[in-house]
């Protein structure tokens, strides 16, 4: 049991904090249980969402301002983010976060437009849960046919 928990934390939880799809792929390649892979993926995503929701201002002001000193305000990427926000709102951003954005990017996008924290957490949790079930189920059921040999 402890081996499964340790594998889930190291191979599913941590990669899911940075890129959502890495959790289900790593869980499948490590031979983990489907349920533990889903739970680890959702937990990793929600950890980042909670960290950036409650400490996002601090991170942006203290850390990112030192790294990105001369950033263009009206870049093509920023315009694309604004277009997504105007078209879909918080529900769309939460739904697209596992697909297009990273958990960090989707959370920062929603926070930058002033989304209330409670709505952000609820929508991101629903989105992470649904997409974790879809991705993990698809990878576990079709992984042998779809994934390359080095992942199996």
Phi, psi and omega per residue, in radians:
X1 nan -0.778 3.140
X2 -1.146 -0.559 3.103
X3 -1.141 -0.717 3.108
X4 -1.129 -0.729 3.127
X5 -1.136 -0.775 3.131
X6 -1.113 -0.727 3.086
X7 -1.124 -0.705 -3.140
X8 -1.113 -0.761 -3.124
X9 -1.163 -0.828 -3.050
X10 -1.366 -0.637 -3.026
X11 -1.711 -0.369 -3.096
X12 -2.011 -0.874 -3.045
X13 -1.090 -0.951 -3.091
X14 -1.139 -0.790 3.083
X15 -1.114 -0.551 3.125
X16 -1.196 -0.316 3.098
X17 -1.233 -0.448 -3.065
X18 -1.835 -0.728 3.096
X19 -2.501 2.160 -2.961
X20 -1.026 -0.784 -3.019
X21 -1.216 -0.346 -3.120
X22 -1.146 -0.537 3.133
X23 -1.103 -0.957 3.117
X24 -1.092 -0.644 3.121
X25 -1.148 -0.765 -3.139
X26 -1.174 -0.682 3.115
X27 -1.117 -0.695 3.109
X28 -1.179 -0.776 -3.103
X29 -1.210 -0.441 3.101
X30 -1.507 -0.125 3.137
X31 1.337 0.492 3.138
X32 -1.360 2.849 3.079
X33 -1.151 2.563 -3.140
X34 -1.058 -0.730 -3.104
X35 -1.157 -0.758 3.137
X36 -1.177 -0.544 3.083
X37 -1.196 -0.750 3.108
X38 -1.109 -0.819 -3.129
X39 -1.112 -0.708 3.110
X40 -1.157 -0.670 3.120
X41 -1.159 -0.798 3.126
X42 -1.138 -0.729 -3.134
X43 -1.123 -0.727 3.114
X44 -1.119 -0.761 3.122
X45 -1.133 -0.790 -3.088
X46 -1.236 -0.468 3.051
X47 -1.087 -0.798 3.118
X48 -1.144 -0.730 3.134
X49 -1.056 -0.801 -3.136
X50 -1.165 -0.736 3.123
X51 -1.059 -0.841 -3.093
X52 -1.339 -0.414 3.074
X53 -1.228 -0.769 -3.066
X54 -1.615 -0.461 -3.125
X55 -2.078 0.295 -3.094
X56 -1.108 -0.716 3.122
X57 -1.117 -0.760 3.120
X58 -1.084 -0.794 -3.133
X59 -1.107 -0.755 -3.118
X60 -1.159 -0.770 -3.084
X61 -1.291 -0.748 -3.024
X62 -1.531 -0.722 -3.011
X63 -1.742 -0.919 -3.033
X64 -1.243 -0.510 3.124
X65 -1.172 -0.472 3.087
X66 -1.358 -0.572 -3.109
X67 -1.376 -0.827 -3.095
X68 -1.860 1.476 -3.070
X69 -1.412 -0.801 -3.101
X70 -1.937 1.422 -3.116
X71 -1.844 2.361 3.106
X72 -1.255 2.358 -3.129
X73 -1.349 -0.675 -3.040
X74 -1.973 1.036 3.099
X75 -1.465 2.951 3.126
X76 -1.105 -0.668 3.135
X77 -1.122 -0.772 3.113
X78 -1.102 -0.676 3.102
X79 -1.123 -0.667 3.096
X80 -1.126 -0.717 3.092
X81 -1.069 -0.750 3.138
X82 -1.133 -0.684 3.117
X83 -1.118 -0.729 3.102
X84 -1.108 -0.763 -3.125
X85 -1.108 -0.784 -3.123
X86 -1.150 -0.610 -3.078
X87 -1.388 -0.694 -2.983
X88 -2.012 -0.410 -3.134
X89 1.247 -2.816 -3.072
X90 -1.180 -0.617 3.140
X91 -1.135 -0.767 3.125
X92 -1.169 -0.719 3.123
X93 -1.129 -0.734 3.109
X94 -1.122 -0.692 3.138
X95 -1.221 -0.581 -3.110
X96 -1.524 -0.214 -3.091
X97 -1.000 -0.878 3.118
X98 -1.173 -0.466 -3.090
X99 -1.461 -0.876 -3.005
X100 -1.887 -0.923 -3.104
X101 -1.488 2.885 2.937
X102 -1.517 2.896 3.069
X103 -0.990 -0.612 3.112
X104 -1.183 -0.835 -3.098
X105 -1.123 -0.770 3.125
X106 -1.133 -0.680 3.127
X107 -1.192 -0.784 3.125
X108 -1.114 -0.647 3.092
X109 -1.095 -0.813 -3.130
X110 -1.159 -0.692 3.138
X111 -1.179 -0.673 -3.085
X112 -1.146 -0.387 3.097
X113 -1.688 0.165 3.011
X114 1.378 0.544 3.096
X115 -1.178 2.372 3.060
X116 -1.064 2.492 -3.052
X117 -1.058 -0.741 -3.098
X118 -1.125 -0.714 3.085
X119 -1.126 -0.748 -3.131
X120 -1.053 -0.819 -3.110
X121 -1.128 -0.751 -3.123
X122 -1.142 -0.840 -3.116
X123 -1.164 -0.682 3.114
X124 -1.171 -0.651 3.110
X125 -1.145 -0.770 3.111
X126 -1.092 -0.798 3.140
X127 -1.100 -0.790 -3.140
X128 -1.107 -0.691 3.139
X129 -1.152 -0.804 -3.113
X130 -1.150 -0.835 -3.116
X131 -1.209 -0.545 3.076
X132 -1.142 -0.724 3.083
X133 -1.117 -0.758 -3.125
X134 -1.152 -0.912 -3.105
X135 -1.111 -0.825 -3.101
X136 -1.150 -0.745 3.099
X137 -1.072 -0.774 3.133
X138 -1.122 -0.743 -3.122
X139 -1.203 -0.715 -3.126
X140 -1.233 -0.606 -3.096
X141 -1.539 -0.531 -3.116
X142 -2.012 0.159 -3.050
X143 -1.089 -0.663 -3.119
X144 -1.111 -0.571 -3.109
X145 -1.559 -0.491 -2.971
X146 -1.748 -0.759 -3.040
X147 -1.358 2.604 3.095
X148 -1.132 2.888 -3.075
X149 -1.131 -0.532 -3.096
X150 -1.282 -0.241 3.113
X151 -1.544 -0.496 -3.056
X152 -1.205 nan nan
